[in-house]
Amino acid sequence: MLATDDTTTTHPHLETWAGNERMRHVPTLGWITEKLDVDLRRRIELLSAPFETLASDDPRRGALDHELRALCRAIDRLADLGKHARINNGHAPADVVSRLSWAITHAVSNLQSTDANLFGRRYPMQTHERSKAEPLYAALLVVIEHVKKLGPLVRAVDASVDEKLFDAPHF
């Protein structure tokens, strides 16, 4: 800056997180929480029920167990991304079907602790950080994809699972 330069001009202020507009490609936190807690929980409970009736020596049990555990890991990843503060919900159950319900409850509690007003806004450009919204939404899409993969495996065990999915009340 030179001594002859005008110093009375104002420079634009740095961006603020709350001042940035919402990202239109990411749904609201309320929608994500409701999708996981209501729709996906119901589907997962109906799809995991036939696993408990399978005999331990059934050859279909291995593939179903593998996909259920992958679904648990995907839900745990979603819970970790939604975590705002360290929430201790105890240890997860060892049984895969019980663990699914526990993981969904844990993820929903983490999502509910996130500030919905700031979720979905991009970080100020001067921080050089990415928003938590995009990876969290991607983690939800991964959970949905695992639920889709679970469908054909469960149909091989219980052919009436589609009727149960369609007959269950929609919220």
Secondary structure, DSSP 8 states (H G I E B T S, - for coil): --TTS-----------TTTS-B-TTS--HHHHHHIIIIIIHHHHHHHHHHHHHS-TT-THHHHHHHHHHHHHHHHHHHHHHH-SS--------SSHHHHHHHHHHHHHHHHHTS-TTTTTB---GGGT---SHHHHHHHHHHHHHHHHHHHHHHHHH-TTHHHHHHHS---
